[in-house]
């Protein structure tokens, strides 16, 4: 697949269909998919049990706000069983909905306005990285996740902080105890910790990063793998914090729709009752090990980073032009040969990725690394 006029690899933009670990573009090309819609399809695309649960609700009628469905009760009760520290849950539609709701609840609980944030936390005014169209007063302040001393200084300077909102990690793994130390610093200044688990929730573990990394947030926000591709998100927290909902209005006509709730309930049940997450971890670990062998064999400056359910290959040549050439050559070749990796975003593994998919992926990665080495 050639590069475009600006030197970037061309990727399929329009998808005709997707199933399991594969997608087909409108030209009929099939790809082993490691994008998974930016991560939601933890069980694989178009999982039949998940789809069946959603379709059953659609057949019964789907849009009846301001009334609610029993699916709301079933899903929130399940979330309170599997998410550490969850005594109540609010169901919404998108990740941006959830993080923004959590910020408002933190402000209600603390009586403070100021917010510190790290990572990608959504597109709303307070969190969007791009400043265009956003009043400066609306934007939260960013901090460095790896600099706890700097965080402590930010927390102790200026107006009191309502909450610290952070992803638990992005590409690199979180150092042991780091998030607990961050929590201690945050609480030491009277602020709340909001963990943005859009990517890690129901993917790193059933209880997300809180379970896997041993941290307890005041509120946690989920979407993506929660619904295996259906539009749903959630905020969980203590009953005391979530009681702040009675003092504000966080509402949408479509928050009440039960089809997405049924899909999420089925997804979480499958993750809880089967070996799906074990298979995700095993496949991801094998992919990472295979990539590490390929990198070592060809000597291309690159490193395999991340957790097995969400790994990434970063090209690290000291010369930025060489790093970009090798990166472009690698991802152009993988795409041309039917393996869909994102060049600028961590990848995702699903329970539908098979041993044959993995073998094919590593076979293609060898070809791609040959191209990368030649471009170095």
Secondary structure by P-SEA (a helix, b strand, c coil): cccccccccccccccccccccccccccccccccccccccccccccccaaaaaaaaaaaaacccccccccaaaaaaaaaaaaccccccbbbbbccaaaaaaaaaaaaaaaccccbbbbcccccccccccccccccccccbbbbbbcccaaaaaaaaaccccccbbbbccccccccccaaaaaaaaaaaaacbbbbbbccccccccccccccccccccccbbbbccccccccccccccccccccccccccccccccccccaaaaaaaaaaaaaaccaaaaaaaaaaaaaaaaaaaaaaaacccccccccccccbbbbbbccaaaaaaaaaaaaaaaaaacbbbbccbbbbbcccccaaaaaaaaaaaaaaaaaaaaac
